[in-house]
Each structure stands twice: as C-alpha cells, then as structure tokens.
Amino acid sequence: MNIGEKIRNTREDMDLSQEDVAGQIPMSQSGYSKIERGIQEPSLYQLKRICEILKISADNLLSLNEFDGISSKDLALLKEIKNIFNKYSK
C-alpha cells in the first residue's frame, strides 16, 4: 500500500472529507487529492500536518518499520554479520 492509500484509508476511517483535512493543513482540496492519488508527494510540512491531523506516525506512513516481518533470529544474524563486516572493514 502506498502513502496516498494509507492516508486515504485513515482519513476515511476517521470520517473526514478531503476538504476537512486540506483545510487544516492548509492547502487546496485538489492538491490534497493529488497526494492521496499518488500524483503528488507531500512536502515535509504537509506530511507533518497530515500525520498530526490523522493521528498517525510518519514511520508507519512511510513504512520505515520495514523489519516488522523479519524474525528475531534473522535480526540477530544480520547484527552479527554487520559486526563482523565492521570489524574486518577497518
């Protein structure tokens, strides 16, 4: 799911219109619609305001928690590999 779809789904879950959210950013409804449709990326300020208005974290919205599907054993192995790499790359 892309950023625009996550924003739209969250907005709809909160029973807010595009105009409601756009007015609080502030920006035009048509500009906000472009963000939801993936035509335009939000500016840093717009992204911050969207997260505040919709009460969602930016890391969730931007999928920064990409390691959620990796097991703890795999994460431990990755850390060990990183340590070995760092040890021998100096």
N, C-alpha and C positions, 0 to 999 in steps of 0.2 A: 504494500500500500504506500503510495507516495504522500508527500507532505500535504498537498491540497486535499486529498481524500481524507486524511486524518483530521484536518481542520474542519472540513465539511461535516464529517460524521460526528465530531464532538459538538459542533455548533448545533446540528440538528437534534442531538441528544439533549441539549440544553434548551430546546425550543426557541432558539434565537433566529432571526432572519439575517440575511446577508447585510441588509441595511442597518440592523441593530448593531452588529459587530463593526461594520465600516464606520459608522458614526462615532463609535467610541475610540477608534484608532488615532485620529480621524483620517479618513480617505473616502474616495467615492465608492459607491456600491459596485460600479462597473469594474473599477480597479481591484476591489476585493474579490469579485467574482473571477477575475483572471488568475488570482492566486489559487483559489480553490480548484480551478480547472487546469492548473499546471501550465498556464500560458506565460505567467509572470512569476518570478521569485520575489518573495517579500524582502524589503530592506531589513537591516538589522533592527531598526526601531519598530517597524511593522511587525516583525516576528516576535519581538519582546512584548508588544501590546497584545498581539493575538494570544500569546501564552498567558498573559495576565487576565485577559477578558474571559478566555475559555478555561482558565484554571488547569492548564496542562504544562508539563515541564518541557523545556526545549530539547533535552536529551531524548525524551520519548518521541517527541515530534520529529526530530531529525534522525531517529534510530541510532543514537550514539551508544545505546546499550546492546551493541551487536553481539556480545559474548553470552547473552542470555541462554542461547541454545547449546552452548558448549558445556560438557560435563566438568565437574571439579577436577577429575583425574586428568583430563585433557588440558585444563588451565594450568595445573601443576607441571605437566610435561612442558608446556610452552614456556613457563617461567624458568624451568631448568635449562631448556635449550637457550633461552635468552642469556642466562647467567654464564653458560659455557661459551657462548658466542662472545660476550663482553670480555670474558677472561682471556680468550685467545686472540682477540682482535686488537689488543693494546700494543 
